Amino acid sequence: MLNCKQVAGLASDYLDKNTPLKWQIRLHLLMCANCRRFVKHLDITRKMGAGLEHSANIPADDAEQVLQKVKTKIHAKSSTD
């Protein structure tokens, strides 16, 4: 069975559905709350990043504005959960 470090290293590929170890990762996630939380947060971060990428209001090179937008979205998401 995979350990937490291995799952963390494969998490991005797992979310992309680009790994032959899908079932082994799922088995680990069933038993490990920390890894489930990690994968969930990684997924949220990736989706938020993709949303910011398409935002016409923020220039790609203005890191401070991007950071503020991410913080706002995180705060809004945590308020609704």
ZATI-271453 format. One record per atom (N, C-alpha, C, CB): residue number from 1; residue in three letters; chain; atom name; x, y, z. Coordinates in Angstrom, 1 decimal, always signed. Atoms other than C-alpha are relative to their C-alpha. Glycine has a CB too. Layout:
BEGIN
<NUM; "ALA"; "A"; "CA"; <X; Y; Z>>
...
//
This chain:
BEGIN
<1; "MET"; "A"; "N"; <+0.8; -1.2; +0.0>>
<1; "MET"; "A"; "CA"; <+0.0; +0.0; +0.0>>
<1; "MET"; "A"; "C"; <+0.9; +1.2; +0.0>>
<1; "MET"; "A"; "CB"; <-1.0; +0.0; +1.2>>
<2; "LEU"; "A"; "N"; <-0.7; -1.3; +0.1>>
<2; "LEU"; "A"; "CA"; <+1.1; +3.6; -0.7>>
<2; "LEU"; "A"; "C"; <+0.0; +0.6; +1.4>>
<2; "LEU"; "A"; "CB"; <-0.6; +0.9; -1.1>>
<3; "ASN"; "A"; "N"; <-0.1; -0.8; -1.3>>
<3; "ASN"; "A"; "CA"; <+2.3; +5.8; +2.2>>
<3; "ASN"; "A"; "C"; <-0.4; +1.4; -0.3>>
<3; "ASN"; "A"; "CB"; <+1.4; -0.1; +0.6>>
<4; "CYS"; "A"; "N"; <+0.5; -1.4; +0.2>>
<4; "CYS"; "A"; "CA"; <+1.3; +9.4; +2.7>>
<4; "CYS"; "A"; "C"; <+0.9; +0.8; -0.9>>
<4; "CYS"; "A"; "CB"; <-0.1; +0.7; +1.4>>
<5; "LYS"; "A"; "N"; <-1.0; -0.8; +0.9>>
<5; "LYS"; "A"; "CA"; <+4.5; +10.8; +1.1>>
<5; "LYS"; "A"; "C"; <-0.2; -0.4; -1.4>>
<5; "LYS"; "A"; "CB"; <+1.4; -0.3; +0.5>>
<6; "GLN"; "A"; "N"; <+0.3; +0.5; +1.4>>
<6; "GLN"; "A"; "CA"; <+3.8; +8.7; -2.0>>
<6; "GLN"; "A"; "C"; <-1.2; +0.6; -0.6>>
<6; "GLN"; "A"; "CB"; <+0.0; -1.5; -0.1>>
<7; "VAL"; "A"; "N"; <+1.3; -0.6; +0.4>>
<7; "VAL"; "A"; "CA"; <+0.2; +9.9; -2.2>>
<7; "VAL"; "A"; "C"; <+0.1; +1.5; -0.2>>
<7; "VAL"; "A"; "CB"; <-1.1; -0.3; +1.1>>
<8; "ALA"; "A"; "N"; <-0.2; -1.4; +0.2>>
<8; "ALA"; "A"; "CA"; <+1.2; +13.5; -1.8>>
<8; "ALA"; "A"; "C"; <+0.8; +0.3; -1.3>>
<8; "ALA"; "A"; "CB"; <+0.8; +0.6; +1.2>>
<9; "GLY"; "A"; "N"; <-0.8; -0.1; +1.2>>
<9; "GLY"; "A"; "CA"; <+3.7; +13.1; -4.6>>
<9; "GLY"; "A"; "C"; <-0.8; -0.3; -1.3>>
<9; "GLY"; "A"; "CB"; <+1.2; -0.8; +0.0>>
<10; "LEU"; "A"; "N"; <+0.9; +0.5; +1.2>>
<10; "LEU"; "A"; "CA"; <+1.0; +11.5; -6.9>>
<10; "LEU"; "A"; "C"; <-1.3; +0.8; +0.0>>
<10; "LEU"; "A"; "CB"; <-0.2; -1.4; +0.1>>
<11; "ALA"; "A"; "N"; <+1.3; -0.6; -0.1>>
<11; "ALA"; "A"; "CA"; <-1.9; +13.8; -5.9>>
<11; "ALA"; "A"; "C"; <-0.4; +0.8; -1.2>>
<11; "ALA"; "A"; "CB"; <+0.0; +0.9; +1.3>>
<12; "SER"; "A"; "N"; <+0.3; -0.8; +1.2>>
<12; "SER"; "A"; "CA"; <-1.6; +16.2; -8.8>>
<12; "SER"; "A"; "C"; <-0.4; -0.9; -1.2>>
<12; "SER"; "A"; "CB"; <+1.1; +0.9; -0.4>>
<13; "ASP"; "A"; "N"; <+0.3; +0.9; +1.1>>
<13; "ASP"; "A"; "CA"; <-1.5; +13.3; -11.3>>
<13; "ASP"; "A"; "C"; <-1.4; -0.7; +0.2>>
<13; "ASP"; "A"; "CB"; <+1.1; -1.1; -0.1>>
<14; "TYR"; "A"; "N"; <+1.2; +0.6; -0.4>>
<14; "TYR"; "A"; "CA"; <-4.4; +11.7; -9.4>>
<14; "TYR"; "A"; "C"; <-1.2; +0.9; -0.4>>
<14; "TYR"; "A"; "CB"; <-0.1; -0.4; +1.5>>
<15; "LEU"; "A"; "N"; <+1.0; -0.9; +0.3>>
<15; "LEU"; "A"; "CA"; <-6.5; +14.8; -9.8>>
<15; "LEU"; "A"; "C"; <-0.2; +0.2; -1.5>>
<15; "LEU"; "A"; "CB"; <+0.2; +1.3; +0.7>>
<16; "ASP"; "A"; "N"; <+0.0; +0.0; +1.5>>
<16; "ASP"; "A"; "CA"; <-5.6; +14.9; -13.5>>
<16; "ASP"; "A"; "C"; <-0.5; -1.3; -0.7>>
<16; "ASP"; "A"; "CB"; <+1.4; +0.4; -0.5>>
<17; "LYS"; "A"; "N"; <+0.4; +1.3; +0.5>>
<17; "LYS"; "A"; "CA"; <-6.7; +11.3; -13.8>>
<17; "LYS"; "A"; "C"; <+1.1; -0.5; -0.9>>
<17; "LYS"; "A"; "CB"; <-1.4; +0.0; -0.7>>
<18; "ASN"; "A"; "N"; <-1.2; +0.4; +0.9>>
<18; "ASN"; "A"; "CA"; <-3.2; +10.6; -15.2>>
<18; "ASN"; "A"; "C"; <+1.0; -0.9; +0.8>>
<18; "ASN"; "A"; "CB"; <+0.7; +1.3; -0.4>>
<19; "THR"; "A"; "N"; <-0.9; +0.9; -0.7>>
<19; "THR"; "A"; "CA"; <-1.9; +7.8; -13.0>>
<19; "THR"; "A"; "C"; <-0.5; -1.4; +0.0>>
<19; "THR"; "A"; "CB"; <+0.2; +0.5; +1.5>>
<20; "PRO"; "A"; "N"; <+0.4; +1.4; -0.1>>
<20; "PRO"; "A"; "CA"; <-2.0; +4.0; -13.2>>
<20; "PRO"; "A"; "C"; <-0.3; -0.5; +1.4>>
<20; "PRO"; "A"; "CB"; <+1.0; -0.8; -0.7>>
<21; "LEU"; "A"; "N"; <+0.1; +0.4; -1.4>>
<21; "LEU"; "A"; "CA"; <-2.0; +3.9; -9.4>>
<21; "LEU"; "A"; "C"; <-1.3; +0.6; +0.6>>
<21; "LEU"; "A"; "CB"; <+1.1; +0.5; +0.8>>
<22; "LYS"; "A"; "N"; <+1.3; -0.6; -0.5>>
<22; "LYS"; "A"; "CA"; <-5.6; +5.4; -9.1>>
<22; "LYS"; "A"; "C"; <-0.6; -0.8; +1.1>>
<22; "LYS"; "A"; "CB"; <-1.0; +0.1; -1.2>>
<23; "TRP"; "A"; "N"; <+0.7; +0.8; -1.0>>
<23; "TRP"; "A"; "CA"; <-7.0; +2.5; -7.1>>
<23; "TRP"; "A"; "C"; <+0.8; -0.1; +1.3>>
<23; "TRP"; "A"; "CB"; <-0.2; -1.4; -0.5>>
<24; "GLN"; "A"; "N"; <-0.9; +0.1; -1.2>>
<24; "GLN"; "A"; "CA"; <-4.0; +2.3; -4.7>>
<24; "GLN"; "A"; "C"; <-0.1; +1.4; +0.7>>
<24; "GLN"; "A"; "CB"; <+1.4; -0.2; -0.4>>
<25; "ILE"; "A"; "N"; <+0.2; -1.3; -0.6>>
<25; "ILE"; "A"; "CA"; <-4.4; +6.1; -4.1>>
<25; "ILE"; "A"; "C"; <-1.4; +0.0; +0.7>>
<25; "ILE"; "A"; "CB"; <+0.2; +1.1; -1.0>>
<26; "ARG"; "A"; "N"; <+1.3; +0.0; -0.6>>
<26; "ARG"; "A"; "CA"; <-8.1; +5.7; -3.5>>
<26; "ARG"; "A"; "C"; <-0.1; -0.8; +1.3>>
<26; "ARG"; "A"; "CB"; <-1.1; -0.5; -1.0>>
<27; "LEU"; "A"; "N"; <-0.1; +0.8; -1.1>>
<27; "LEU"; "A"; "CA"; <-7.5; +2.9; -1.1>>
<27; "LEU"; "A"; "C"; <+0.6; +0.8; +1.2>>
<27; "LEU"; "A"; "CB"; <+0.7; -1.3; -0.2>>
<28; "HIS"; "A"; "N"; <-0.7; -0.8; -1.1>>
<28; "HIS"; "A"; "CA"; <-5.1; +5.1; +0.9>>
<28; "HIS"; "A"; "C"; <-0.9; +1.1; +0.5>>
<28; "HIS"; "A"; "CB"; <+1.3; +0.5; -0.5>>
<29; "LEU"; "A"; "N"; <+0.8; -1.1; -0.3>>
<29; "LEU"; "A"; "CA"; <-7.5; +8.0; +0.8>>
<29; "LEU"; "A"; "C"; <-1.2; -0.4; +0.9>>
<29; "LEU"; "A"; "CB"; <-0.5; +0.7; -1.2>>
<30; "LEU"; "A"; "N"; <+1.1; +0.6; -0.8>>
<30; "LEU"; "A"; "CA"; <-10.3; +5.8; +2.3>>
<30; "LEU"; "A"; "C"; <+0.5; -0.1; +1.5>>
<30; "LEU"; "A"; "CB"; <-0.4; -1.3; -0.5>>
<31; "MET"; "A"; "N"; <-0.5; +0.2; -1.3>>
<31; "MET"; "A"; "CA"; <-8.1; +5.2; +5.3>>
<31; "MET"; "A"; "C"; <+0.7; +1.2; +0.7>>
<31; "MET"; "A"; "CB"; <+1.0; -1.2; +0.0>>
<32; "CYS"; "A"; "N"; <-0.8; -1.1; -0.5>>
<32; "CYS"; "A"; "CA"; <-6.2; +8.5; +5.7>>
<32; "CYS"; "A"; "C"; <-0.7; +1.3; -0.1>>
<32; "CYS"; "A"; "CB"; <+1.4; +0.0; -0.7>>
<33; "ALA"; "A"; "N"; <+0.7; -1.3; +0.0>>
<33; "ALA"; "A"; "CA"; <-8.1; +11.6; +6.7>>
<33; "ALA"; "A"; "C"; <+1.0; +1.2; -0.4>>
<33; "ALA"; "A"; "CB"; <-0.6; +0.3; +1.3>>
<34; "ASN"; "A"; "N"; <-1.0; -1.1; +0.3>>
<34; "ASN"; "A"; "CA"; <-4.9; +13.8; +6.4>>
<34; "ASN"; "A"; "C"; <+0.2; +0.1; -1.5>>
<34; "ASN"; "A"; "CB"; <+1.3; -0.2; +0.7>>
<35; "CYS"; "A"; "N"; <-0.2; -0.1; +1.4>>
<35; "CYS"; "A"; "CA"; <-4.3; +12.8; +2.8>>
<35; "CYS"; "A"; "C"; <-1.3; +0.4; -0.8>>
<35; "CYS"; "A"; "CB"; <+0.4; -1.4; -0.5>>
<36; "ARG"; "A"; "N"; <+1.2; -0.4; +0.6>>
<36; "ARG"; "A"; "CA"; <-8.0; +13.2; +1.9>>
<36; "ARG"; "A"; "C"; <-0.1; +1.5; +0.1>>
<36; "ARG"; "A"; "CB"; <-1.2; -0.6; +0.7>>
<37; "ARG"; "A"; "N"; <+0.0; -1.5; -0.2>>
<37; "ARG"; "A"; "CA"; <-7.8; +16.8; +3.3>>
<37; "ARG"; "A"; "C"; <+1.0; +0.6; -0.9>>
<37; "ARG"; "A"; "CB"; <+0.3; +0.3; +1.5>>
<38; "PHE"; "A"; "N"; <-1.1; -0.6; +0.9>>
<38; "PHE"; "A"; "CA"; <-4.5; +17.4; +1.4>>
<38; "PHE"; "A"; "C"; <-0.5; +0.0; -1.5>>
<38; "PHE"; "A"; "CB"; <+1.3; -0.8; +0.1>>
<39; "VAL"; "A"; "N"; <+0.4; +0.1; +1.4>>
<39; "VAL"; "A"; "CA"; <-6.0; +16.2; -1.9>>
<39; "VAL"; "A"; "C"; <-1.2; +1.0; -0.3>>
<39; "VAL"; "A"; "CB"; <-0.4; -1.5; -0.4>>
<40; "LYS"; "A"; "N"; <+1.1; -0.9; +0.1>>
<40; "LYS"; "A"; "CA"; <-9.2; +18.2; -1.3>>
<40; "LYS"; "A"; "C"; <+0.5; +1.5; -0.2>>
<40; "LYS"; "A"; "CB"; <-0.9; -0.1; +1.2>>
<41; "HIS"; "A"; "N"; <-0.5; -1.4; +0.0>>
<41; "HIS"; "A"; "CA"; <-7.2; +21.4; -0.6>>
<41; "HIS"; "A"; "C"; <+0.8; +0.2; -1.3>>
<41; "HIS"; "A"; "CB"; <+0.9; +0.3; +1.2>>
<42; "LEU"; "A"; "N"; <-0.8; -0.2; +1.2>>
<42; "LEU"; "A"; "CA"; <-4.9; +20.8; -3.6>>
<42; "LEU"; "A"; "C"; <-1.0; +0.2; -1.2>>
<42; "LEU"; "A"; "CB"; <+0.8; -1.3; -0.3>>
<43; "ASP"; "A"; "N"; <+1.0; -0.1; +1.0>>
<43; "ASP"; "A"; "CA"; <-8.0; +20.4; -5.8>>
<43; "ASP"; "A"; "C"; <-0.6; +1.4; +0.0>>
<43; "ASP"; "A"; "CB"; <-1.1; -1.0; +0.1>>
<44; "ILE"; "A"; "N"; <+0.5; -1.4; -0.1>>
<44; "ILE"; "A"; "CA"; <-9.5; +23.7; -4.5>>
<44; "ILE"; "A"; "C"; <+1.0; +1.0; -0.5>>
<44; "ILE"; "A"; "CB"; <-0.4; +0.3; +1.5>>
<45; "THR"; "A"; "N"; <-1.1; -1.0; +0.4>>
<45; "THR"; "A"; "CA"; <-6.2; +25.5; -5.0>>
<45; "THR"; "A"; "C"; <+0.2; +0.0; -1.5>>
<45; "THR"; "A"; "CB"; <+1.3; -0.4; +0.6>>
<46; "ARG"; "A"; "N"; <-0.1; +0.1; +1.5>>
<46; "ARG"; "A"; "CA"; <-5.9; +24.2; -8.6>>
<46; "ARG"; "A"; "C"; <-1.2; +0.7; -0.7>>
<46; "ARG"; "A"; "CB"; <+0.1; -1.4; -0.4>>
<47; "LYS"; "A"; "N"; <+1.2; -0.6; +0.6>>
<47; "LYS"; "A"; "CA"; <-9.5; +25.3; -9.4>>
<47; "LYS"; "A"; "C"; <+0.0; +1.5; +0.1>>
<47; "LYS"; "A"; "CB"; <-1.3; -0.6; +0.6>>
<48; "MET"; "A"; "N"; <-0.1; -1.5; -0.2>>
<48; "MET"; "A"; "CA"; <-9.0; +28.7; -7.9>>
<48; "MET"; "A"; "C"; <+1.1; +0.6; -0.9>>
<48; "MET"; "A"; "CB"; <+0.3; +0.3; +1.4>>
<49; "GLY"; "A"; "N"; <-1.0; -0.5; +0.8>>
<49; "GLY"; "A"; "CA"; <-5.8; +29.1; -9.8>>
<49; "GLY"; "A"; "C"; <-0.4; +0.1; -1.5>>
<49; "GLY"; "A"; "CB"; <+1.3; -0.8; +0.1>>
<50; "ALA"; "A"; "N"; <+0.5; +0.0; +1.4>>
<50; "ALA"; "A"; "CA"; <-7.5; +28.2; -13.1>>
<50; "ALA"; "A"; "C"; <-1.0; +1.1; -0.2>>
<50; "ALA"; "A"; "CB"; <-0.7; -1.4; -0.3>>
<51; "GLY"; "A"; "N"; <+0.9; -1.1; +0.1>>
<51; "GLY"; "A"; "CA"; <-10.2; +30.7; -12.3>>
<51; "GLY"; "A"; "C"; <+0.7; +1.3; -0.1>>
<51; "GLY"; "A"; "CB"; <-1.0; +0.0; +1.2>>
<52; "LEU"; "A"; "N"; <-0.8; -1.3; +0.0>>
<52; "LEU"; "A"; "CA"; <-7.7; +33.5; -11.7>>
<52; "LEU"; "A"; "C"; <+0.7; +0.1; -1.4>>
<52; "LEU"; "A"; "CB"; <+1.0; +0.0; +1.1>>
<53; "GLU"; "A"; "N"; <-0.7; -0.1; +1.3>>
<53; "GLU"; "A"; "CA"; <-5.9; +32.6; -15.0>>
<53; "GLU"; "A"; "C"; <-0.9; +0.6; -1.0>>
<53; "GLU"; "A"; "CB"; <+0.4; -1.4; -0.4>>
<54; "HIS"; "A"; "N"; <+1.0; -0.5; +1.0>>
<54; "HIS"; "A"; "CA"; <-9.1; +33.5; -16.9>>
<54; "HIS"; "A"; "C"; <-0.5; +1.3; +0.3>>
<54; "HIS"; "A"; "CB"; <-1.1; -1.0; -0.2>>
<55; "SER"; "A"; "N"; <+0.6; -1.3; -0.4>>
<55; "SER"; "A"; "CA"; <-9.8; +36.7; -15.0>>
<55; "SER"; "A"; "C"; <+0.7; +1.1; -0.8>>
<55; "SER"; "A"; "CB"; <+0.3; +0.2; +1.5>>
<56; "ALA"; "A"; "N"; <-0.5; -1.1; +0.9>>
<56; "ALA"; "A"; "CA"; <-9.5; +39.7; -17.3>>
<56; "ALA"; "A"; "C"; <+0.4; +1.2; +0.9>>
<56; "ALA"; "A"; "CB"; <-1.0; +0.4; -1.0>>
<57; "ASN"; "A"; "N"; <-0.2; -1.1; -0.9>>
<57; "ASN"; "A"; "CA"; <-9.3; +42.1; -14.3>>
<57; "ASN"; "A"; "C"; <+1.4; +0.1; +0.5>>
<57; "ASN"; "A"; "CB"; <-1.0; +0.0; +1.1>>
<58; "ILE"; "A"; "N"; <-1.3; +0.0; -0.7>>
<58; "ILE"; "A"; "CA"; <-5.9; +41.1; -13.0>>
<58; "ILE"; "A"; "C"; <+1.1; -0.3; -1.0>>
<58; "ILE"; "A"; "CB"; <+0.0; -1.0; +1.1>>
<59; "PRO"; "A"; "N"; <-1.1; +0.4; +0.9>>
<59; "PRO"; "A"; "CA"; <-2.7; +41.3; -15.1>>
<59; "PRO"; "A"; "C"; <+0.8; -1.1; +0.6>>
<59; "PRO"; "A"; "CB"; <+1.0; +1.3; -0.1>>
<60; "ALA"; "A"; "N"; <-0.7; +1.2; -0.4>>
<60; "ALA"; "A"; "CA"; <-0.7; +38.1; -14.9>>
<60; "ALA"; "A"; "C"; <+1.2; +0.3; +0.8>>
<60; "ALA"; "A"; "CB"; <+0.4; -0.9; -1.2>>
<61; "ASP"; "A"; "N"; <-1.2; -0.3; -0.7>>
<61; "ASP"; "A"; "CA"; <+2.4; +39.8; -13.6>>
<61; "ASP"; "A"; "C"; <-0.2; +0.8; +1.3>>
<61; "ASP"; "A"; "CB"; <+1.0; +0.8; -0.9>>
<62; "ASP"; "A"; "N"; <+0.2; -0.8; -1.2>>
<62; "ASP"; "A"; "CA"; <+0.8; +41.7; -10.7>>
<62; "ASP"; "A"; "C"; <-0.3; -1.0; +1.1>>
<62; "ASP"; "A"; "CB"; <-1.2; +1.0; -0.2>>
<63; "ALA"; "A"; "N"; <+0.1; +1.0; -1.0>>
<63; "ALA"; "A"; "CA"; <+1.4; +39.2; -7.9>>
<63; "ALA"; "A"; "C"; <-0.8; +0.5; +1.2>>
<63; "ALA"; "A"; "CB"; <+1.4; -0.4; +0.4>>
<64; "GLU"; "A"; "N"; <+0.7; -0.5; -1.2>>
<64; "GLU"; "A"; "CA"; <+0.0; +41.4; -5.1>>
<64; "GLU"; "A"; "C"; <-1.5; -0.1; -0.3>>
<64; "GLU"; "A"; "CB"; <+0.4; +1.4; +0.3>>
<65; "GLN"; "A"; "N"; <+1.4; +0.0; +0.3>>
<65; "GLN"; "A"; "CA"; <-3.4; +41.7; -6.8>>
<65; "GLN"; "A"; "C"; <-0.5; -1.4; -0.1>>
<65; "GLN"; "A"; "CB"; <-0.3; +0.7; -1.4>>
<66; "VAL"; "A"; "N"; <+0.4; +1.4; +0.0>>
<66; "VAL"; "A"; "CA"; <-3.5; +38.0; -7.5>>
<66; "VAL"; "A"; "C"; <-0.1; -0.6; +1.4>>
<66; "VAL"; "A"; "CB"; <+1.1; -0.8; -0.9>>
<67; "LEU"; "A"; "N"; <+0.0; +0.5; -1.4>>
<67; "LEU"; "A"; "CA"; <-2.6; +37.2; -3.9>>
<67; "LEU"; "A"; "C"; <-1.3; +0.5; +0.7>>
<67; "LEU"; "A"; "CB"; <+1.2; +0.5; +0.8>>
<68; "GLN"; "A"; "N"; <+1.2; -0.5; -0.6>>
<68; "GLN"; "A"; "CA"; <-5.4; +39.5; -2.7>>
<68; "GLN"; "A"; "C"; <-1.3; -0.7; -0.5>>
<68; "GLN"; "A"; "CB"; <-0.1; +1.5; -0.2>>
<69; "LYS"; "A"; "N"; <+1.1; +0.7; +0.6>>
<69; "LYS"; "A"; "CA"; <-7.9; +37.9; -5.1>>
<69; "LYS"; "A"; "C"; <-0.1; -1.4; +0.6>>
<69; "LYS"; "A"; "CB"; <+0.0; +0.0; -1.5>>
<70; "VAL"; "A"; "N"; <+0.0; +1.4; -0.6>>
<70; "VAL"; "A"; "CA"; <-6.9; +34.4; -3.8>>
<70; "VAL"; "A"; "C"; <-0.5; +0.0; +1.4>>
<70; "VAL"; "A"; "CB"; <+1.4; -0.6; -0.1>>
<71; "LYS"; "A"; "N"; <+0.4; -0.1; -1.4>>
<71; "LYS"; "A"; "CA"; <-7.3; +35.5; -0.2>>
<71; "LYS"; "A"; "C"; <-1.5; +0.2; +0.1>>
<71; "LYS"; "A"; "CB"; <+0.8; +1.1; +0.7>>
<72; "THR"; "A"; "N"; <+1.4; -0.3; +0.0>>
<72; "THR"; "A"; "CA"; <-10.7; +36.9; -0.9>>
<72; "THR"; "A"; "C"; <-0.9; -1.2; -0.3>>
<72; "THR"; "A"; "CB"; <-0.4; +1.1; -1.0>>
<73; "LYS"; "A"; "N"; <+0.8; +1.2; +0.3>>
<73; "LYS"; "A"; "CA"; <-11.9; +33.7; -2.6>>
<73; "LYS"; "A"; "C"; <+0.1; -1.0; +1.0>>
<73; "LYS"; "A"; "CB"; <+0.6; -0.5; -1.4>>
<74; "ILE"; "A"; "N"; <-0.1; +1.0; -1.1>>
<74; "ILE"; "A"; "CA"; <-10.5; +31.5; +0.2>>
<74; "ILE"; "A"; "C"; <-0.9; +0.4; +1.1>>
<74; "ILE"; "A"; "CB"; <+1.5; +0.0; +0.4>>
<75; "HIS"; "A"; "N"; <+0.9; -0.4; -1.0>>
<75; "HIS"; "A"; "CA"; <-12.3; +33.6; +2.7>>
<75; "HIS"; "A"; "C"; <-1.5; -0.2; -0.3>>
<75; "HIS"; "A"; "CB"; <+0.3; +1.5; +0.4>>
<76; "ALA"; "A"; "N"; <+1.4; +0.2; +0.4>>
<76; "ALA"; "A"; "CA"; <-15.6; +33.5; +0.8>>
<76; "ALA"; "A"; "C"; <-0.3; -1.4; +0.0>>
<76; "ALA"; "A"; "CB"; <-0.2; +0.6; -1.4>>
<77; "LYS"; "A"; "N"; <+0.3; +1.4; +0.0>>
<77; "LYS"; "A"; "CA"; <-15.3; +29.8; +0.3>>
<77; "LYS"; "A"; "C"; <-0.1; -0.6; +1.4>>
<77; "LYS"; "A"; "CB"; <+1.2; -0.8; -0.8>>
<78; "SER"; "A"; "N"; <+0.0; +0.5; -1.4>>
<78; "SER"; "A"; "CA"; <-14.5; +29.1; +4.0>>
<78; "SER"; "A"; "C"; <-1.2; +0.5; +0.7>>
<78; "SER"; "A"; "CB"; <+1.2; +0.4; +0.7>>
<79; "SER"; "A"; "N"; <+1.2; -0.5; -0.6>>
<79; "SER"; "A"; "CA"; <-17.5; +31.3; +5.0>>
<79; "SER"; "A"; "C"; <-1.2; -0.8; -0.4>>
<79; "SER"; "A"; "CB"; <-0.2; +1.5; -0.4>>
<80; "THR"; "A"; "N"; <+1.2; +0.8; +0.5>>
<80; "THR"; "A"; "CA"; <-19.9; +29.2; +2.9>>
<80; "THR"; "A"; "C"; <+0.0; -1.5; +0.4>>
<80; "THR"; "A"; "CB"; <-0.1; +0.1; -1.5>>
<81; "ASP"; "A"; "N"; <-0.1; +1.4; -0.4>>
<81; "ASP"; "A"; "CA"; <-18.6; +25.8; +4.1>>
<81; "ASP"; "A"; "C"; <-0.4; -0.2; +1.4>>
<81; "ASP"; "A"; "CB"; <+1.4; -0.5; -0.2>>
//
